Amino acid sequence: MNVEQIVLNPAILEEIRVQALEEMPNEACGYLAGDIDESGRRIAVKRIPMTNVDASPEHFSFSPKEQFAAVKEAREAGLNLISVYHSHPETPARMSDEDIRLANDTQTVYLIYSVSDENIKGFTIDREKTVSSYPVVVTE
């Protein structure tokens, strides 16, 4: 049985929340590293914060150098990059038009943390730019 969901422990969610607050008014961003279990759940075990090189409250970009370092860090820990996360400082946790335009990886889960309503939601996107909700479970 394939259970599509991403599982975060409360500590990782708190790290995302704190980073989002610290980087206000800009969007905070990064990767989650973990694994996919036998039932298809993505289990996040490590947050890899990244610099929003755009320094913008409306979108984010990673530096290629930091991206390479994140891939290396995950691999060295025996993990995979399973999610890209970013914050929305003033808007709900939903894929904005800009998020949809810039999302090109159909294999990742995009997590959005809304600072204004303290909520996190997950999404996937296909080649046609159709966005689907992806369940987020916060548990130990």
N, CA, C and O atoms as a GROMACS GRO file, in nm:
protein
  560
    1MET      N    1   0.084  -0.119   0.000
    1MET     CA    2   0.000   0.000   0.000
    1MET      C    3   0.088   0.125   0.000
    1MET      O    4   0.176   0.139   0.086
    2ASN      N    5   0.067   0.214  -0.095
    2ASN     CA    6   0.145   0.335  -0.105
    2ASN      C    7   0.077   0.448  -0.028
    2ASN      O    8  -0.034   0.490  -0.061
    3VAL      N    9   0.145   0.497   0.075
    3VAL     CA   10   0.091   0.605   0.159
    3VAL      C   11   0.171   0.731   0.127
    3VAL      O   12   0.283   0.748   0.175
    4GLU      N   13   0.114   0.818   0.047
    4GLU     CA   14   0.184   0.941   0.013
    4GLU      C   15   0.161   1.044   0.122
    4GLU      O   16   0.051   1.098   0.137
    5GLN      N   17   0.268   1.071   0.196
    5GLN     CA   18   0.268   1.177   0.297
    5GLN      C   19   0.412   1.205   0.334
    5GLN      O   20   0.501   1.122   0.316
    6ILE      N   21   0.432   1.324   0.387
    6ILE     CA   22   0.564   1.359   0.439
    6ILE      C   23   0.550   1.371   0.590
    6ILE      O   24   0.457   1.434   0.641
    7VAL      N   25   0.643   1.310   0.660
    7VAL     CA   26   0.639   1.305   0.806
    7VAL      C   27   0.751   1.392   0.861
    7VAL      O   28   0.869   1.372   0.831
    8LEU      N   29   0.712   1.490   0.944
    8LEU     CA   30   0.807   1.579   1.010
    8LEU      C   31   0.798   1.557   1.159
    8LEU      O   32   0.689   1.536   1.212
    9ASN      N   33   0.910   1.560   1.227
    9ASN     CA   34   0.901   1.560   1.372
    9ASN      C   35   0.885   1.706   1.418
    9ASN      O   36   0.920   1.798   1.344
   10PRO      N   37   0.832   1.727   1.538
   10PRO     CA   38   0.807   1.864   1.584
   10PRO      C   39   0.932   1.952   1.586
   10PRO      O   40   0.922   2.073   1.567
   11ALA      N   41   1.049   1.892   1.610
   11ALA     CA   42   1.173   1.971   1.614
   11ALA      C   43   1.205   2.031   1.478
   11ALA      O   44   1.245   2.147   1.470
   12ILE      N   45   1.187   1.955   1.371
   12ILE     CA   46   1.213   2.008   1.236
   12ILE      C   47   1.113   2.118   1.203
   12ILE      O   48   1.150   2.220   1.146
   13LEU      N   49   0.986   2.098   1.238
   13LEU     CA   50   0.887   2.202   1.213
   13LEU      C   51   0.924   2.329   1.290
   13LEU      O   52   0.911   2.439   1.237
   14GLU      N   53   0.970   2.315   1.412
   14GLU     CA   54   1.011   2.431   1.492
   14GLU      C   55   1.133   2.500   1.429
   14GLU      O   56   1.140   2.622   1.430
   15GLU      N   57   1.227   2.423   1.375
   15GLU     CA   58   1.342   2.483   1.308
   15GLU      C   59   1.299   2.564   1.186
   15GLU      O   60   1.353   2.672   1.162
   16ILE      N   61   1.203   2.513   1.111
   16ILE     CA   62   1.150   2.587   0.995
   16ILE      C   63   1.083   2.715   1.042
   16ILE      O   64   1.103   2.822   0.983
   17ARG      N   65   1.002   2.705   1.148
   17ARG     CA   66   0.931   2.822   1.202
   17ARG      C   67   1.029   2.930   1.246
   17ARG      O   68   1.012   3.047   1.212
   18VAL      N   69   1.132   2.891   1.321
   18VAL     CA   70   1.230   2.986   1.372
   18VAL      C   71   1.307   3.051   1.255
   18VAL      O   72   1.328   3.173   1.255
   19GLN      N   73   1.348   2.971   1.157
   19GLN     CA   74   1.417   3.027   1.041
   19GLN      C   75   1.327   3.128   0.969
   19GLN      O   76   1.372   3.235   0.928
   20ALA      N   77   1.200   3.093   0.954
   20ALA     CA   78   1.106   3.183   0.885
   20ALA      C   79   1.095   3.316   0.959
   20ALA      O   80   1.092   3.422   0.896
   21LEU      N   81   1.088   3.310   1.091
   21LEU     CA   82   1.078   3.434   1.169
   21LEU      C   83   1.208   3.514   1.161
   21LEU      O   84   1.204   3.637   1.148
   22GLU      N   85   1.322   3.447   1.168
   22GLU     CA   86   1.451   3.515   1.164
   22GLU      C   87   1.477   3.583   1.030
   22GLU      O   88   1.546   3.685   1.024
   23GLU      N   89   1.422   3.528   0.922
   23GLU     CA   90   1.451   3.583   0.789
   23GLU      C   91   1.344   3.680   0.739
   23GLU      O   92   1.350   3.727   0.626
   24MET      N   93   1.246   3.708   0.825
   24MET     CA   94   1.144   3.807   0.789
   24MET      C   95   1.213   3.938   0.754
   24MET      O   96   1.314   3.970   0.817
   25PRO      N   97   1.166   4.016   0.660
   25PRO     CA   98   1.041   3.996   0.586
   25PRO      C   99   1.056   3.907   0.462
   25PRO      O  100   0.961   3.890   0.386
   26ASN      N  101   1.176   3.851   0.442
   26ASN     CA  102   1.199   3.769   0.322
   26ASN      C  103   1.154   3.625   0.344
   26ASN      O  104   1.134   3.582   0.458
   27GLU      N  105   1.139   3.553   0.235
   27GLU     CA  106   1.109   3.411   0.243
   27GLU      C  107   1.234   3.337   0.289
   27GLU      O  108   1.344   3.364   0.242
   28ALA      N  109   1.215   3.244   0.382
   28ALA     CA  110   1.321   3.153   0.424
   28ALA      C  111   1.307   3.028   0.338
   28ALA      O  112   1.198   2.998   0.289
   29CYS      N  113   1.418   2.954   0.321
   29CYS     CA  114   1.409   2.836   0.234
   29CYS      C  115   1.514   2.734   0.271
   29CYS      O  116   1.609   2.762   0.344
   30GLY      N  117   1.495   2.612   0.219
   30GLY     CA  118   1.591   2.507   0.241
   30GLY      C  119   1.540   2.373   0.192
   30GLY      O  120   1.438   2.364   0.125
   31TYR      N  121   1.614   2.270   0.227
   31TYR     CA  122   1.580   2.132   0.192
   31TYR      C  123   1.550   2.053   0.319
   31TYR      O  124   1.597   2.086   0.428
   32LEU      N  125   1.471   1.949   0.304
   32LEU     CA  126   1.459   1.846   0.406
   32LEU      C  127   1.520   1.720   0.349
   32LEU      O  128   1.493   1.682   0.235
   33ALA      N  129   1.603   1.656   0.429
   33ALA     CA  130   1.665   1.530   0.390
   33ALA      C  131   1.605   1.419   0.472
   33ALA      O  132   1.568   1.438   0.588
   34GLY      N  133   1.595   1.303   0.411
   34GLY     CA  134   1.538   1.188   0.481
   34GLY      C  135   1.536   1.070   0.390
   34GLY      O  136   1.625   1.050   0.307
   35ASP      N  137   1.433   0.989   0.406
   35ASP     CA  138   1.420   0.869   0.325
   35ASP      C  139   1.274   0.842   0.295
   35ASP      O  140   1.185   0.902   0.354
   36ILE      N  141   1.252   0.753   0.203
   36ILE     CA  142   1.117   0.710   0.169
   36ILE      C  143   1.105   0.567   0.218
   36ILE      O  144   1.181   0.479   0.176
   37ASP      N  145   1.009   0.542   0.310
   37ASP     CA  146   0.997   0.408   0.367
   37ASP      C  147   0.923   0.314   0.272
   37ASP      O  148   0.881   0.354   0.164
   38GLU      N  149   0.909   0.189   0.314
   38GLU     CA  150   0.850   0.086   0.228
   38GLU      C  151   0.705   0.114   0.190
   38GLU      O  152   0.655   0.060   0.091
   39SER      N  153   0.636   0.198   0.269
   39SER     CA  154   0.497   0.230   0.235
   39SER      C  155   0.486   0.357   0.150
   39SER      O  156   0.376   0.397   0.113
   40GLY      N  157   0.600   0.419   0.120
   40GLY     CA  158   0.596   0.539   0.036
   40GLY      C  159   0.597   0.670   0.112
   40GLY      O  160   0.597   0.777   0.052
   41ARG      N  161   0.597   0.663   0.246
   41ARG     CA  162   0.602   0.786   0.325
   41ARG      C  163   0.742   0.846   0.319
   41ARG      O  164   0.842   0.775   0.327
   42ARG      N  165   0.747   0.977   0.304
   42ARG     CA  166   0.874   1.049   0.308
   42ARG      C  167   0.898   1.091   0.453
   42ARG      O  168   0.820   1.167   0.510
   43ILE      N  169   1.005   1.040   0.511
   43ILE     CA  170   1.036   1.067   0.651
   43ILE      C  171   1.152   1.167   0.657
   43ILE      O  172   1.265   1.134   0.621
   44ALA      N  173   1.123   1.288   0.702
   44ALA     CA  174   1.226   1.392   0.712
   44ALA      C  175   1.303   1.374   0.842
   44ALA      O  176   1.244   1.362   0.949
   45VAL      N  177   1.435   1.372   0.832
   45VAL     CA  178   1.517   1.358   0.952
   45VAL      C  179   1.617   1.472   0.969
   45VAL      O  180   1.680   1.485   1.074
   46LYS      N  181   1.631   1.556   0.867
   46LYS     CA  182   1.730   1.664   0.875
   46LYS      C  183   1.684   1.782   0.791
   46LYS      O  184   1.639   1.767   0.678
   47ARG      N  185   1.698   1.900   0.849
   47ARG     CA  186   1.670   2.025   0.777
   47ARG      C  187   1.804   2.082   0.733
   47ARG      O  188   1.899   2.089   0.811
   48ILE      N  189   1.811   2.123   0.606
   48ILE     CA  190   1.931   2.187   0.554
   48ILE      C  191   1.890   2.328   0.509
   48ILE      O  192   1.840   2.346   0.398
   49PRO      N  193   1.912   2.427   0.596
   49PRO     CA  194   1.872   2.564   0.559
   49PRO      C  195   1.957   2.616   0.445
   49PRO      O  196   2.076   2.585   0.435
   50MET      N  197   1.895   2.696   0.361
   50MET     CA  198   1.965   2.756   0.247
   50MET      C  199   1.948   2.908   0.256
   50MET      O  200   1.860   2.959   0.326
   51THR      N  201   2.032   2.979   0.183
   51THR     CA  202   2.022   3.124   0.174
   51THR      C  203   1.928   3.159   0.059
   51THR      O  204   1.942   3.107  -0.052
   52ASN      N  205   1.832   3.246   0.086
   52ASN     CA  206   1.748   3.298  -0.022
   52ASN      C  207   1.829   3.408  -0.091
   52ASN      O  208   1.830   3.523  -0.047
   53VAL      N  209   1.898   3.370  -0.199
   53VAL     CA  210   1.986   3.466  -0.266
   53VAL      C  211   1.908   3.582  -0.330
   53VAL      O  212   1.967   3.685  -0.362
   54ASP      N  213   1.778   3.566  -0.348
   54ASP     CA  214   1.696   3.675  -0.400
   54ASP      C  215   1.662   3.777  -0.292
   54ASP      O  216   1.626   3.891  -0.322
   55ALA      N  217   1.674   3.737  -0.164
   55ALA     CA  218   1.640   3.824  -0.051
   55ALA      C  219   1.508   3.895  -0.077
   55ALA      O  220   1.498   4.018  -0.071
   56SER      N  221   1.404   3.814  -0.105
   56SER     CA  222   1.274   3.867  -0.144
   56SER      C  223   1.163   3.812  -0.055
   56SER      O  224   1.171   3.697  -0.012
   57PRO      N  225   1.061   3.892  -0.026
   57PRO     CA  226   0.946   3.843   0.048
   57PRO      C  227   0.845   3.769  -0.042
   57PRO      O  228   0.744   3.718   0.008
   58GLU      N  229   0.872   3.762  -0.174
   58GLU     CA  230   0.777   3.703  -0.267
   58GLU      C  231   0.828   3.581  -0.340
   58GLU      O  232   0.748   3.508  -0.401
   59HIS      N  233   0.958   3.555  -0.336
   59HIS     CA  234   1.012   3.434  -0.400
   59HIS      C  235   1.150   3.406  -0.344
   59HIS      O  236   1.207   3.486  -0.270
   60PHE      N  237   1.202   3.290  -0.380
   60PHE     CA  238   1.334   3.251  -0.331
   60PHE      C  239   1.411   3.182  -0.442
   60PHE      O  240   1.353   3.128  -0.536
   61SER      N  241   1.542   3.186  -0.429
   61SER     CA  242   1.632   3.109  -0.516
   61SER      C  243   1.746   3.058  -0.430
   61SER      O  244   1.792   3.126  -0.338
   62PHE      N  245   1.792   2.937  -0.463
   62PHE     CA  246   1.908   2.879  -0.397
   62PHE      C  247   2.034   2.916  -0.475
   62PHE      O  248   2.029   2.937  -0.596
   63SER      N  249   2.146   2.924  -0.405
   63SER     CA  250   2.274   2.939  -0.474
   63SER      C  251   2.317   2.800  -0.520
   63SER      O  252   2.310   2.704  -0.443
   64PRO      N  253   2.363   2.787  -0.645
   64PRO     CA  254   2.408   2.656  -0.693
   64PRO      C  255   2.516   2.594  -0.604
   64PRO      O  256   2.518   2.472  -0.584
   65LYS      N  257   2.605   2.676  -0.550
   65LYS     CA  258   2.711   2.626  -0.462
   65LYS      C  259   2.649   2.563  -0.337
   65LYS      O  260   2.691   2.455  -0.295
   66GLU      N  261   2.550   2.630  -0.276
   66GLU     CA  262   2.484   2.575  -0.157
   66GLU      C  263   2.403   2.450  -0.192
   66GLU      O  264   2.397   2.355  -0.113
   67GLN      N  265   2.341   2.448  -0.311
   67GLN     CA  266   2.265   2.330  -0.353
   67GLN      C  267   2.358   2.208  -0.362
   67GLN      O  268   2.324   2.101  -0.312
   68PHE      N  269   2.472   2.225  -0.423
   68PHE     CA  270   2.568   2.117  -0.436
   68PHE      C  271   2.611   2.069  -0.297
   68PHE      O  272   2.619   1.948  -0.272
   69ALA      N  273   2.638   2.163  -0.206
   69ALA     CA  274   2.679   2.128  -0.070
   69ALA      C  275   2.567   2.052   0.002
   69ALA      O  276   2.595   1.959   0.078
   70ALA      N  277   2.441   2.089  -0.022
   70ALA     CA  278   2.328   2.020   0.042
   70ALA      C  279   2.316   1.877  -0.008
   70ALA      O  280   2.292   1.786   0.071
   71VAL      N  281   2.332   1.857  -0.137
   71VAL     CA  282   2.328   1.722  -0.193
   71VAL      C  283   2.439   1.638  -0.132
   71VAL      O  284   2.416   1.523  -0.094
   72LYS      N  285   2.557   1.694  -0.123
   72LYS     CA  286   2.672   1.624  -0.066
   72LYS      C  287   2.647   1.591   0.082
   72LYS      O  288   2.676   1.479   0.126
   73GLU      N  289   2.595   1.687   0.157
   73GLU     CA  290   2.567   1.666   0.300
   73GLU      C  291   2.465   1.554   0.320
   73GLU      O  292   2.483   1.468   0.407
   74ALA      N  293   2.360   1.555   0.239
   74ALA     CA  294   2.258   1.450   0.250
   74ALA      C  295   2.318   1.314   0.216
   74ALA      O  296   2.298   1.217   0.290
   75ARG      N  297   2.390   1.305   0.106
   75ARG     CA  298   2.450   1.177   0.065
   75ARG      C  299   2.545   1.123   0.170
   75ARG      O  300   2.545   1.003   0.200
   76GLU      N  301   2.628   1.212   0.226
   76GLU     CA  302   2.723   1.168   0.328
   76GLU      C  303   2.653   1.114   0.452
   76GLU      O  304   2.708   1.030   0.524
   77ALA      N  305   2.531   1.161   0.478
   77ALA     CA  306   2.452   1.113   0.591
   77ALA      C  307   2.367   0.992   0.553
   77ALA      O  308   2.292   0.940   0.636
   78GLY      N  309   2.378   0.947   0.427
   78GLY     CA  310   2.298   0.833   0.380
   78GLY      C  311   2.152   0.867   0.357
   78GLY      O  312   2.065   0.781   0.366
   79LEU      N  313   2.125   0.995   0.328
   79LEU     CA  314   1.989   1.044   0.310
   79LEU      C  315   1.967   1.095   0.168
   79LEU      O  316   2.062   1.112   0.091
   80ASN      N  317   1.842   1.119   0.136
   80ASN     CA  318   1.803   1.181   0.009
   80ASN      C  319   1.738   1.315   0.037
   80ASN      O  320   1.680   1.335   0.144
   81LEU      N  321   1.747   1.408  -0.058
   81LEU     CA  322   1.671   1.532  -0.047
   81LEU      C  323   1.528   1.499  -0.086
   81LEU      O  324   1.501   1.463  -0.200
   82ILE      N  325   1.435   1.512   0.009
   82ILE     CA  326   1.297   1.469  -0.014
   82ILE      C  327   1.199   1.585  -0.025
   82ILE      O  328   1.083   1.565  -0.063
   83SER      N  329   1.244   1.705   0.007
   83SER     CA  330   1.153   1.818   0.004
   83SER      C  331   1.230   1.949  -0.007
   83SER      O  332   1.342   1.962   0.044
   84VAL      N  333   1.167   2.045  -0.073
   84VAL     CA  334   1.211   2.184  -0.072
   84VAL      C  335   1.108   2.257   0.013
   84VAL      O  336   0.988   2.240  -0.006
   85TYR      N  337   1.155   2.339   0.107
   85TYR     CA  338   1.060   2.417   0.186
   85TYR      C  339   1.091   2.565   0.171
   85TYR      O  340   1.204   2.605   0.144
   86HIS      N  341   0.988   2.645   0.190
   86HIS     CA  342   1.007   2.789   0.201
   86HIS      C  343   0.892   2.849   0.280
   86HIS      O  344   0.789   2.785   0.302
   87SER      N  345   0.912   2.972   0.322
   87SER     CA  346   0.809   3.037   0.402
   87SER      C  347   0.735   3.141   0.320
   87SER      O  348   0.786   3.195   0.222
   88HIS      N  349   0.614   3.167   0.365
   88HIS     CA  350   0.536   3.280   0.315
   88HIS      C  351   0.519   3.374   0.434
   88HIS      O  352   0.443   3.343   0.526
   89PRO      N  353   0.589   3.487   0.434
   89PRO     CA  354   0.584   3.576   0.550
   89PRO      C  355   0.446   3.632   0.582
   89PRO      O  356   0.412   3.649   0.699
   90GLU      N  357   0.366   3.661   0.479
   90GLU     CA  358   0.238   3.729   0.504
   90GLU      C  359   0.118   3.663   0.438
   90GLU      O  360   0.006   3.713   0.450
   91THR      N  361   0.138   3.554   0.370
   91THR     CA  362   0.027   3.490   0.298
   91THR      C  363   0.010   3.346   0.343
   91THR      O  364   0.099   3.290   0.407
   92PRO      N  365  -0.104   3.286   0.311
   92PRO     CA  366  -0.129   3.147   0.352
   92PRO      C  367  -0.031   3.047   0.290
   92PRO      O  368   0.041   3.079   0.195
   93ALA      N  369  -0.030   2.928   0.345
   93ALA     CA  370   0.056   2.819   0.296
   93ALA      C  371  -0.011   2.758   0.173
   93ALA      O  372  -0.081   2.657   0.182
   94ARG      N  373   0.012   2.821   0.059
   94ARG     CA  374  -0.041   2.773  -0.069
   94ARG      C  375   0.061   2.806  -0.176
   94ARG      O  376   0.144   2.896  -0.159
   95MET      N  377   0.055   2.735  -0.287
   95MET     CA  378   0.147   2.763  -0.398
   95MET      C  379   0.100   2.891  -0.467
   95MET      O  380  -0.010   2.897  -0.522
   96SER      N  381   0.184   2.993  -0.463
   96SER     CA  382   0.154   3.118  -0.532
   96SER      C  383   0.180   3.099  -0.681
   96SER      O  384   0.241   3.000  -0.722
   97ASP      N  385   0.135   3.193  -0.761
   97ASP     CA  386   0.164   3.188  -0.905
   97ASP      C  387   0.314   3.182  -0.929
   97ASP      O  388   0.361   3.109  -1.018
   98GLU      N  389   0.390   3.258  -0.851
   98GLU     CA  390   0.535   3.259  -0.863
   98GLU      C  391   0.594   3.122  -0.825
   98GLU      O  392   0.684   3.073  -0.892
   99ASP      N  393   0.542   3.062  -0.718
   99ASP     CA  394   0.589   2.928  -0.677
   99ASP      C  395   0.565   2.827  -0.789
   99ASP      O  396   0.652   2.745  -0.819
  100ILE      N  397   0.449   2.833  -0.849
  100ILE     CA  398   0.413   2.739  -0.956
  100ILE      C  399   0.504   2.760  -1.077
  100ILE      O  400   0.552   2.664  -1.137
  101ARG      N  401   0.526   2.885  -1.112
  101ARG     CA  402   0.611   2.918  -1.227
  101ARG      C  403   0.753   2.864  -1.208
  101ARG      O  404   0.814   2.813  -1.302
  102LEU      N  405   0.805   2.875  -1.085
  102LEU     CA  406   0.944   2.837  -1.059
  102LEU      C  407   0.962   2.690  -1.022
  102LEU      O  408   1.075   2.641  -1.022
  103ALA      N  409   0.854   2.619  -0.989
  103ALA     CA  410   0.864   2.478  -0.949
  103ALA      C  411   0.879   2.390  -1.073
  103ALA      O  412   0.789   2.383  -1.156
  104ASN      N  413   0.993   2.324  -1.083
  104ASN     CA  414   1.018   2.240  -1.200
  104ASN      C  415   1.046   2.094  -1.167
  104ASN      O  416   1.053   2.011  -1.257
  105ASP      N  417   1.064   2.062  -1.040
  105ASP     CA  418   1.098   1.926  -1.000
  105ASP      C  419   0.970   1.848  -0.968
  105ASP      O  420   0.907   1.871  -0.865
  106THR      N  421   0.935   1.758  -1.056
  106THR     CA  422   0.811   1.680  -1.037
  106THR      C  423   0.831   1.565  -0.936
  106THR      O  424   0.735   1.496  -0.903
  107GLN      N  425   0.954   1.546  -0.888
  107GLN     CA  426   0.982   1.438  -0.794
  107GLN      C  427   0.988   1.483  -0.649
  107GLN      O  428   0.998   1.400  -0.559
  108THR      N  429   0.981   1.613  -0.624
  108THR     CA  430   0.994   1.661  -0.487
  108THR      C  431   0.860   1.704  -0.429
  108THR      O  432   0.763   1.726  -0.502
  109VAL      N  433   0.858   1.716  -0.298
  109VAL     CA  434   0.743   1.772  -0.228
  109VAL      C  435   0.784   1.914  -0.189
  109VAL      O  436   0.889   1.935  -0.129
  110TYR      N  437   0.699   2.009  -0.223
  110TYR     CA  438   0.722   2.148  -0.187
  110TYR      C  439   0.643   2.177  -0.060
  110TYR      O  440   0.521   2.164  -0.058
  111LEU      N  441   0.713   2.216   0.046
  111LEU     CA  442   0.649   2.253   0.171
  111LEU      C  443   0.649   2.404   0.184
  111LEU      O  444   0.749   2.470   0.155
  112ILE      N  445   0.536   2.458   0.226
  112ILE     CA  446   0.526   2.602   0.247
  112ILE      C  447   0.478   2.625   0.390
  112ILE      O  448   0.374   2.573   0.432
  113TYR      N  449   0.558   2.704   0.464
  113TYR     CA  450   0.522   2.741   0.601
  113TYR      C  451   0.473   2.885   0.598
  113TYR      O  452   0.544   2.975   0.554
  114SER      N  453   0.350   2.906   0.646
  114SER     CA  454   0.294   3.040   0.654
  114SER      C  455   0.322   3.097   0.792
  114SER      O  456   0.278   3.043   0.894
  115VAL      N  457   0.397   3.207   0.796
  115VAL     CA  458   0.426   3.273   0.923
  115VAL      C  459   0.298   3.333   0.979
  115VAL      O  460   0.275   3.326   1.100
  116SER      N  461   0.215   3.391   0.893
  116SER     CA  462   0.097   3.463   0.940
  116SER      C  463  -0.006   3.370   1.006
  116SER      O  464  -0.072   3.411   1.102
  117ASP      N  465  -0.022   3.248   0.957
  117ASP     CA  466  -0.118   3.158   1.023
  117ASP      C  467  -0.053   3.033   1.084
  117ASP      O  468  -0.122   2.938   1.120
  118GLU      N  469   0.081   3.035   1.095
  118GLU     CA  470   0.157   2.927   1.160
  118GLU      C  471   0.111   2.788   1.114
  118GLU      O  472   0.078   2.701   1.195
  119ASN      N  473   0.111   2.771   0.982
  119ASN     CA  474   0.062   2.647   0.923
  119ASN      C  475   0.162   2.601   0.818
  119ASN      O  476   0.226   2.683   0.752
  120ILE      N  477   0.176   2.469   0.803
  120ILE     CA  478   0.263   2.415   0.698
  120ILE      C  479   0.181   2.321   0.612
  120ILE      O  480   0.102   2.241   0.662
  121LYS      N  481   0.199   2.332   0.481
  121LYS     CA  482   0.128   2.246   0.386
  121LYS      C  483   0.224   2.196   0.280
  121LYS      O  484   0.325   2.260   0.251
  122GLY      N  485   0.192   2.080   0.223
  122GLY     CA  486   0.276   2.020   0.121
  122GLY      C  487   0.206   2.015  -0.014
  122GLY      O  488   0.084   2.007  -0.022
  123PHE      N  489   0.288   2.019  -0.119
  123PHE     CA  490   0.236   2.019  -0.256
  123PHE      C  491   0.332   1.946  -0.348
  123PHE      O  492   0.452   1.940  -0.325
  124THR      N  493   0.275   1.890  -0.454
  124THR     CA  494   0.355   1.838  -0.564
  124THR      C  495   0.307   1.910  -0.690
  124THR      O  496   0.200   1.971  -0.692
  125ILE      N  497   0.388   1.902  -0.794
  125ILE     CA  498   0.353   1.966  -0.921
  125ILE      C  499   0.392   1.872  -1.034
  125ILE      O  500   0.495   1.805  -1.026
  126ASP      N  501   0.310   1.868  -1.138
  126ASP     CA  502   0.344   1.780  -1.251
  126ASP      C  503   0.397   1.865  -1.368
  126ASP      O  504   0.409   1.987  -1.358
  127ARG      N  505   0.428   1.797  -1.477
  127ARG     CA  506   0.488   1.866  -1.592
  127ARG      C  507   0.397   1.974  -1.652
  127ARG      O  508   0.444   2.070  -1.712
  128GLU      N  509   0.267   1.956  -1.634
  128GLU     CA  510   0.170   2.054  -1.686
  128GLU      C  511   0.146   2.168  -1.588
  128GLU      O  512   0.061   2.254  -1.611
  129LYS      N  513   0.223   2.168  -1.477
  129LYS     CA  514   0.212   2.270  -1.372
  129LYS      C  515   0.082   2.259  -1.294
  129LYS      O  516   0.031   2.358  -1.242
  130THR      N  517   0.028   2.136  -1.286
  130THR     CA  518  -0.089   2.112  -1.202
  130THR      C  519  -0.041   2.084  -1.060
  130THR      O  520   0.043   1.998  -1.038
  131VAL      N  521  -0.095   2.158  -0.966
  131VAL     CA  522  -0.055   2.146  -0.826
  131VAL      C  523  -0.150   2.052  -0.754
  131VAL      O  524  -0.272   2.059  -0.771
  132SER      N  525  -0.094   1.963  -0.673
  132SER     CA  526  -0.174   1.872  -0.589
  132SER      C  527  -0.128   1.885  -0.445
  132SER      O  528  -0.010   1.904  -0.417
  133SER      N  529  -0.225   1.876  -0.353
  133SER     CA  530  -0.192   1.876  -0.212
  133SER      C  531  -0.118   1.747  -0.177
  133SER      O  532  -0.143   1.642  -0.236
  134TYR      N  533  -0.027   1.757  -0.081
  134TYR     CA  534   0.050   1.642  -0.036
  134TYR      C  535   0.045   1.645   0.117
  134TYR      O  536   0.094   1.740   0.177
  135PRO      N  537  -0.012   1.542   0.180
  135PRO     CA  538  -0.033   1.546   0.324
  135PRO      C  539   0.097   1.560   0.404
  135PRO      O  540   0.198   1.496   0.373
  136VAL      N  541   0.093   1.646   0.506
  136VAL     CA  542   0.204   1.665   0.599
  136VAL      C  543   0.157   1.614   0.735
  136VAL      O  544   0.053   1.656   0.785
  137VAL      N  545   0.236   1.525   0.795
  137VAL     CA  546   0.204   1.470   0.927
  137VAL      C  547   0.318   1.510   1.020
  137VAL      O  548   0.435   1.486   0.990
  138VAL      N  549   0.283   1.573   1.132
  138VAL     CA  550   0.383   1.609   1.232
  138VAL      C  551   0.369   1.512   1.349
  138VAL      O  552   0.267   1.510   1.417
  139THR      N  553   0.474   1.432   1.370
  139THR     CA  554   0.472   1.331   1.476
  139THR      C  555   0.615   1.293   1.510
  139THR      O  556   0.706   1.313   1.430
  140GLU      N  557   0.633   1.239   1.628
  140GLU     CA  558   0.768   1.194   1.671
  140GLU      C  559   0.814   1.079   1.586
  140GLU      O  560   0.925   1.027   1.606
   0.00000   0.00000   0.00000
